Amino acid sequence: MPEPMIRLEAVSKPYAGTSEPAVDALSLGVPEGEIAVPVGPPGCGKTTALKTINRLIRTQRRGAPHALRYGAAHNAMLRSSRVGADG
């Protein structure tokens, strides 16, 4: 089985002042070329999960940061998108 383009392993995101995390132990793999759509009731963590994938928020994995991993294809795409970029 090929490596997923995006992989989350036991990702959790607690917010201060709440008794339950917005996302609790989410594991997910999305293969290259596939589309994944989060579905669920309001407040179940869909937006938090998407923000995690886009690295707009930091999450935890069993107390350690950086639970989000991108596959080799994603990393190659990032490298190619930087070609010719200023900065």
N, C-alpha and C positions, 0 to 999 in steps of 0.2 A: 504494500500500500504506500503511495507517495506521501511525502511530508505535507501536512496542511499548510496552506498559505498563511492562515491566521490560526493561532492556537492559544486558548486560555486554559490554565490548569488550576483548579481550585481557587479561583479569584473571589475575593471578598472586598466589599467597600462599606465600611462603617462611616456614618456621619455623626458628628458630635451632637449630643443631646437626644439621640434616638436609642431605643432599647434593642432594636433589631437592625442588622446591616441592610442596606439597600439591595446589595447583591451578596449572596452567601454561598461560597464554595461552587461557583459556576465553572464548569469545564465544557469546552467547546472547541471543535476543530472545523475549519472551513477550507475545503480543498480549492486549489487554484481553478478559476473558471466557474465556480459555483456561486450561487446567490443564497444568502441566508437572511431571513426576515424574522426579527423577534416579535412574538405575539403573546399577549397576556393582558390581564386587567390593569387599570390604572394603579400606579404605585408598586408594581412588581419588580422594577429594576431594569426595564427595557432601555430607557435612555441612559442610565448609568452604565449598562453593559456596552452600548454603542460609544459612549464617551471614553470608556476604557480602551476599546479597540482603536479609537482615533488618538489616544494618548492625551486627551484633554483633561483627564483626572488620573491621579495615582491610586493604585489599589494595593492590596496586600495578598500574599499567599502564605497562609499559616504564620502570619506575623512578619514575613519578609517581603520587601518591595519587589517589583519587576516580575510579576506573574504572567505578563503577556509576552508571547514569543511570535515572531514572524518567520515564515519559511524562507528558504533560499531564493525562491522566485520573487518574493516581495522585496527582499534585500537587493536583488539585481535590478528590480524596477526602480527602487529609490536611487541607486547609483546612476542609472541611465537618466533619470529625471534631473540630476544635478549637472549633467554635462552642459557646459556653456553658461551655467548660472553664475551671476556675479556674487562675490562674497567670500 
